[in-house]
């Protein structure tokens, strides 16, 4: 059982990297942040948390850094529809509090 706690999320991350799914969602909020505990140096921990009406919470870390996180969050305009390329395994496991990683996004319309 203990090994599943460590191995399970690793398998999901590996699967997410190779299995992408495209979903269309309406953004309700997007916030750039650096989680607590990150250092002041350039950190790979910067991210944009995206809340959507139909697709729940999504996490954009790919290509995000301290200098662009707020600008990227501002691009994700509340009430607008976007097409998101996300990790398929995490998407299926949202019921288990998994947050799908976003690999790319594009405004619809």
Backbone torsions as a table, in degrees:
resi	resn	phi	psi	omega
1	UNK	NA	-43.0	179.7
2	UNK	-61.2	-38.3	179.8
3	UNK	-63.8	-32.0	178.8
4	UNK	-66.1	-30.7	178.8
5	UNK	-64.6	-35.2	-179.5
6	UNK	-91.6	-41.4	-174.7
7	UNK	-77.8	-38.5	-178.0
8	UNK	-53.6	-56.7	179.4
9	UNK	-61.5	-33.2	177.7
10	UNK	-64.1	-44.4	178.4
11	UNK	-62.8	-40.8	178.4
12	UNK	-62.5	-45.6	179.7
13	UNK	-62.0	-42.2	179.1
14	UNK	-64.0	-43.7	179.5
15	UNK	-65.1	-41.5	178.9
16	UNK	-58.1	-37.8	-178.6
17	UNK	-66.6	-29.1	-176.7
18	UNK	-105.6	-12.5	-177.7
19	UNK	-125.6	98.6	-179.7
20	UNK	-101.7	147.2	178.6
21	UNK	-128.6	142.1	177.1
22	UNK	-100.9	128.9	179.2
23	UNK	-129.7	148.6	177.5
24	UNK	-108.6	126.5	-173.8
25	UNK	-141.7	154.3	174.2
26	UNK	-96.4	121.6	-179.2
27	UNK	-73.1	132.4	174.0
28	UNK	-108.5	-20.0	177.9
29	UNK	-169.1	149.0	174.8
30	UNK	-148.4	127.2	-175.7
31	UNK	-134.3	128.6	174.2
32	UNK	-84.7	137.8	-178.5
33	UNK	-153.6	163.1	169.5
34	UNK	-121.3	116.2	-177.4
35	UNK	-58.6	152.1	176.6
36	UNK	-56.6	142.7	179.1
37	UNK	95.9	-10.5	177.9
38	UNK	-78.9	151.5	179.6
39	UNK	-83.1	171.1	179.8
40	UNK	-78.8	-19.1	-179.4
41	UNK	-68.5	171.2	176.9
42	UNK	-56.1	120.6	-172.8
43	UNK	-124.4	139.4	175.8
44	UNK	-75.7	4.0	-176.1
45	UNK	-88.9	-7.8	176.7
46	UNK	-62.4	146.9	-175.8
47	UNK	-159.1	167.6	173.1
48	UNK	-121.9	122.4	176.5
49	UNK	-92.2	123.0	-176.7
50	UNK	-114.6	124.3	174.2
51	UNK	-103.4	135.3	179.9
52	UNK	-129.1	158.5	-179.7
53	UNK	-72.3	-45.3	-173.1
54	UNK	-97.9	-24.0	-169.1
55	UNK	-113.7	1.9	179.4
56	UNK	75.5	-151.7	-176.6
57	UNK	-88.3	135.7	177.9
58	UNK	-126.9	155.1	-175.9
59	UNK	-127.4	118.8	178.2
60	UNK	-106.5	111.3	176.5
61	UNK	-118.1	-27.9	-177.5
62	UNK	-59.3	116.1	177.1
63	UNK	80.1	5.7	-178.0
64	UNK	-95.4	134.0	175.8
65	UNK	-141.6	178.7	-175.9
66	UNK	-59.3	-34.9	-175.9
67	UNK	-79.1	-19.0	-177.2
68	UNK	-119.2	-6.9	-172.5
69	UNK	-60.0	-41.4	-178.9
70	UNK	-71.3	-36.4	178.3
71	UNK	-66.8	-40.7	178.3
72	UNK	-65.0	-43.8	178.5
73	UNK	-59.8	-38.5	180.0
74	UNK	-67.2	-29.4	177.2
75	UNK	-65.5	-28.7	-177.2
76	UNK	-87.1	76.8	-171.6
77	UNK	-68.9	131.4	178.3
78	UNK	-58.4	133.1	178.5
79	UNK	89.6	-9.3	179.2
80	UNK	-94.6	152.2	179.8
81	UNK	-95.0	140.1	179.1
82	UNK	-133.9	151.2	171.8
83	UNK	-99.2	124.2	-178.4
84	UNK	-115.0	134.3	171.0
85	UNK	-95.6	114.7	-173.5
86	UNK	-125.8	166.4	175.1
87	UNK	-70.3	123.6	-175.2
88	UNK	-67.4	-36.0	-178.9
89	UNK	-67.5	-46.9	179.0
90	UNK	-63.6	-36.2	178.9
91	UNK	-60.3	-44.0	179.4
92	UNK	-69.1	-20.9	-177.0
93	UNK	-105.2	19.7	177.7
94	UNK	-59.6	-31.0	178.0
95	UNK	-60.3	-23.6	-179.7
96	UNK	-99.5	24.0	177.5
97	UNK	69.4	21.9	174.0
98	UNK	-82.1	138.5	177.8
99	UNK	-108.0	114.8	-178.0
100	UNK	-62.2	133.7	174.2
101	UNK	-76.3	141.9	177.2
102	UNK	-97.4	126.6	178.3
103	UNK	-94.8	-31.6	176.1
104	UNK	-161.1	165.3	177.7
105	UNK	-150.2	157.5	178.6
106	UNK	-151.1	136.1	177.8
107	UNK	-68.1	140.0	177.8
108	UNK	-98.0	127.6	176.2
109	UNK	82.0	NA	NA
